[in-house]
Amino acid sequence: MQISAIAQIYWQKVKDNERTYASVANSKKEEVKSLALEEVNSGKLTEAEYQNLLGEEFTAL
């Protein structure tokens, strides 16, 4: 999946608590979720942080 620049900006704002995942445009949510999953898989984000930021339980792929 190609991640757009706007999805990267949304993700940074979610991480910075400037925006909620719920407020991300529906057309960009899957991209933002993919970025979050990448950060969990690389160890930059914990599963608990993922759950807190996205408001849903982490499920490994």
Secondary structure in CASP SS format (residue, H / E / C, confidence):
PFRMAT SS
TARGET T0000
AUTHOR 0000-0000-0000
METHOD secondary structure of the structure
MODEL  1
M C 1.00
Q C 1.00
I C 1.00
S C 1.00
A H 1.00
I H 1.00
A H 1.00
Q H 1.00
I H 1.00
Y H 1.00
W H 1.00
Q H 1.00
K H 1.00
V H 1.00
K H 1.00
D C 1.00
N C 1.00
E C 1.00
R C 1.00
T C 1.00
Y H 1.00
A H 1.00
S H 1.00
V C 1.00
A C 1.00
N H 1.00
S H 1.00
K H 1.00
K H 1.00
E H 1.00
E H 1.00
V H 1.00
K H 1.00
S H 1.00
L H 1.00
A H 1.00
L H 1.00
E H 1.00
E H 1.00
V H 1.00
N H 1.00
S C 1.00
G C 1.00
K C 1.00
L C 1.00
T C 1.00
E H 1.00
A H 1.00
E H 1.00
Y H 1.00
Q H 1.00
N H 1.00
L H 1.00
L H 1.00
G C 1.00
E C 1.00
E C 1.00
F C 1.00
T C 1.00
A C 1.00
L C 1.00
END
